[in-house]
Each structure stands twice: as structure tokens, then as C-alpha cells.
Amino acid sequence: MYGNPFVDYLDQYNVLSPNHAKIYDEYTYDHGKESYTFKINTKIEEHLLNLFRENPHSVILTGNAGDGKTRLCRLVHDFFSNSDLDHWPNSGIINVTFEQCTIRIVKDLSELKEEVIYQELSNLQKNIQTNYESKVFYLIAANEGKLTKFLSQYDDLHLLREMVAVRFNDYQKNDLSFSVINLLDVTSSVYVDKVLTEWNKEENWSSCSHCPVRKRCIIHLNHDRTSKEHIQKRLVEQYRLLDYLGTHITMREMLIHISYILTGGYNCKDVNDADYQSLEEQSKKPYYQNLYGQGIVKDALTEMRALKIFGEIDPGSKSISLLDDFIMNGDISGQEEVELMHNKLFNDELDMQFGYFKKRLNMYRDHNKESDDNFIDEWIYKLRRKLFFEIEGEDYLKRKALLPYQYVQDFAELFDNPHKKAQTRKELINGLNRAFSKKLVSPLNQLHATTENLMIHSSYNIRQLVINEEQARKDIDHIPSKFILEVGNEIFLSLDLSLFEYLMRLNSGDTHNVLKQDVEILIDTFKNELIRISDPDPYTLNILRFDKHKGLYIEDEILIP
């Protein structure tokens, strides 16, 4: 029986496999003579090493389980120690001494007893206060909630509590005395193409070349497809969408997810032993199905949180008449180019069940009595996903229309584009005016802080609104993913894709908006802040009134006698 050791390596990320590893500290796999290791280069690694080499001071790392805090602690230890760390001591604390300095590494603060936590944090505070006279610098991995709660319980730790709080609120407050680095700020999509590129290297799959079942192997098909540049780019694009929505995926979750994208939860033995029925089930696990967790058992969702989130942006669930017509009738369109495109996309490979789809499609068209009425429900969602990832080019079929966000392209084009920001500013103002008043306000060049009774408390001209984008960071892999709408240098609104989409839909006249519940509190808070700082004219009442000729609400002024 043929087998690929690299597939065994991927199987350790399968949450339902007995080989599943709970902690991916080193990303290594050893199996007899076969071994595999890979490394994802990250900015935070370089930053920590440079920090302790050049400007040593204490650092607290925070983030979710799976963000790589333990791995970073190990990396720092191994770099500054004469030997690599085989296992952590029972205490969870280890010292590394170099050049007359000591780094005291705390692997996980939440694993320690309360008295030990108190002692270590007290020592950290003292070292900061004395400018590290002891030459002992801390590297502490901690859960943000546990750390904040613990510090709030002890008045004598107030100095450290304040320093931590300031740095949580603004990473730029980190200085040469103390740093807090929150790994939740890492941009998830940065690593996706690195992992896909590394895992799809041909040397990892060379042992498949002589496998007799390769052409019916769903794992190899997924490797082959996700190695293609345009498909890999679109997989990264989906993760980038999560960045725009403010969703952070941990390194552990990402590795589990990408492994599942490639294997569908199968291994070489499953493929070799597959009978006809098993092969049919395996054909339902191409990468574009796995990405969205189609057909996965519920038990796997606890460690694959990404699947729940990706399910909300699934292009398979949206019907676009042009695209659905191409899927069902493209091969009989009468246009040679379109027919070739259809035949290339919906071919006779494994994920199309070796031509079975085409047979079912012809039966459906002929209204054959033996055809199954569930044909469309069985296939259409899968085929939309396949089209979304595999159709080449963007001209004939606008595949991005399958996304639940109509304005994602406009949002992406705002980054590093002052001209686009200036163009979009008026549309956002119109969307905000309609959101504030809950009415179809006539497009204006002013933002009105308006209550639902249509009284205008204050107004801001278009030049007082500035769209600022997030800044890239030097210490961690964080690329701009959202904007800050600044009004009059006083009030600020965080603008992610959800809010942007909501406001742009309102601007276009869309009154039924499914995003309302996600953004309403944020908009109301922003409006109330604008009203709070308003200074209305005591002799003039500004309102919005309905103009029956325009069918819209317009600004009006009433003089108060």
C-alpha cells in the first residue's frame, strides 16, 4: 500500500485523528526514518530577539490559546541558551543567562498558583521601578483577561496595572522600560500563503508520483488545485476578508483549517482502502468544500472556529442568475469560448465524480423521469464555490458577486489610495446621515448629528471628515485592515468592512439591511458623541423636513423669535 509521510504529518492537525497534536510548538513530525519540519518566519520573532539583544527590557505576550506564545518563549530560550529546551520544567518558569543579563521566562501565567503569580508580577514591577538594577528581564506569556483581573485585585501592583492598561490601549506606548505585545493584533491572512506554499512544495508530494490511486485521491487533487497561483490567491483573499471584518484566527486554528482544506480529514489509508461508496464520499471533499466546512462532523468545530466564520461568507449560498445560468447551461450556450470555459471547469475529474455530474445535468435538462428532483440542491452550492475559486479571469463572470459583501472591492481599494478616500467620503456622509435620522436624507456635503425627531444638533462639512487607515507595524505581522473616520479632530469611528458595507448600502438607497444589528450600537454611540460636543445656535433650529417633490428629507432652518 502506497503512503505519503507528509500526509501523515498533515494528519496530526486533524482534530478527529488519534495523531492529533494539542500543541503545535515546533510544527514537526517524526515517524521512524521520516521527519518533517517547517518554519513560518514572523516579525514578532525577529522583534523579540532584537529587543533582548539590543535594548533588553521586560515583555508580556498576550493572545488566545494557539497564537504561539509558548513557541515564542521557547524560541527566545533556545536563541540565548547553550542548548535547546527539551521540555518545560514543572514550575513553568526558566531562566536564561547571557552577557551578564538574565531573561526570566514564564511560559503561561495562568498555569501558576496565585501566590506565585503575585510574586513574579511584584518582581517585574520592582525591576521596572529600579530600571533593572538586578539585570533580570521578564518574558511572560499571559491571558489578557486573567492578567488584568489579577492586577486589579492588588493595590500594591497599581503601577504595573496602569502600565499594562496604557499599552493594551495603544501599542505605541511600549518603550525601553516595558512592552506589552498582543498577538490578537496579528493579521491572520499574512501567513496563509506562506503555509500553502510550504505545504504544497513538490518534494512533499514526490512519493505520490508512483501511487496507483493518485487519480482518484482527493488529497492529491486538493494539493494540485491549491498549488495553482490564482486559486491560492483566492484562498488568501478569503482570509483577508476576515481581516476586514476584524476577525482574528490563531496560528493553531489556521494550521488545522489549512490541513483540513488539503486532506478533508482523510489520510492515505482511507484513500487506498476506499470502495465505491467511500470514493463517492471522498469526492465530496475538494478544497473549496473543505474551506467552508461542508459535510464536517460537529465535533470538529470546537477547534476549527474558522469554519463557523467562513460559513458566514460562503459564496455557495448566494444565487446570481448569470452565474447559475452559466453553471447549468454554459456548455450549450452556443458561444464557443463560453462552452470551452464550462467544459474546462466542470470536467470529468474526481470532484465531478468522473463525469457523473454531466450525466445528471443532461438527465435534468431532458426532464427524464429517472432524474432526481434534488439534483440542483445537491450540486448547485458546490458548483458555485468551485466557480468562485477556479474560473480564470474576472471579465466574463463576476465571481465576486457571490460574496455577501457588495462593496468589498471598494473597501480594499481605499488602502493607500487618497483619491479613492476623497471620492468615498461623500458616500459615507450620506450613509451616516441616513443612519442617524432613519430617513432617506437628500445627499449632502455635510454630516448632520441628527436625532430621530429630525433635529440637527451640529453639522460638519466634508473637509472636517478624514478617513485614516491603520498603520502597518514593525514589531508584529500587522497590515492595515480597517479605517478610522475622524470628525473635527475630536470624534473617531472605527470603520471595518461590516460598517462600510452598511453605510454604502444606505447611501445607495437600500433600506433593508441585514447588517443593521452588527453596527447599530456603534453608529448610535458615534452619533451621541457628536451630539455631546455640539453647540447649537440658540436663535436657530436646524431640522430635516420631507420634500414631497424630491421624495427625500432635506435640511431646513427655523428662526426662533
Secondary structure by P-SEA (a helix, b strand, c coil): ccccaaaaaaaccccccccccccccccccccccbbbbbbbbbaaaaaaaaaaacbbbbbbbbbcccccaaaaaaaaaaaaccccccccccccbbbbbcccbbbbcccccccccaaaaaaaaaaaaaaaaacccccbbbbbbbcaaaaaaaaaacccaaaaaaaaaaaaaccccccccbbbbbcccccccccaaaaaaaaacccccccccccccccccaaaaaaaaaacaaaaaaaaaaaaaaaaacccccaaaaaaaaaaaccccccaaaaaaccaaaaaaaaaccaaaaaaccccccccccccaaaaaaaaacccccccaaaaaaaccccccccaaaaaaaaaaaccccccccaaaaaaaaaaaacccccccccccccaaaaaaaaacccccccccccccccccccaaaaaaccccaaaaaaaaaaaaaaaaaaaacccccccccccccccccccccccccccbbbbcbbbbcccccccccccccccccbbbbbcaaaaaaaaaaaacccccccccccaaaaaaaaaaaaaaccccccbbbbbbbcccccbbbbbbbbcc
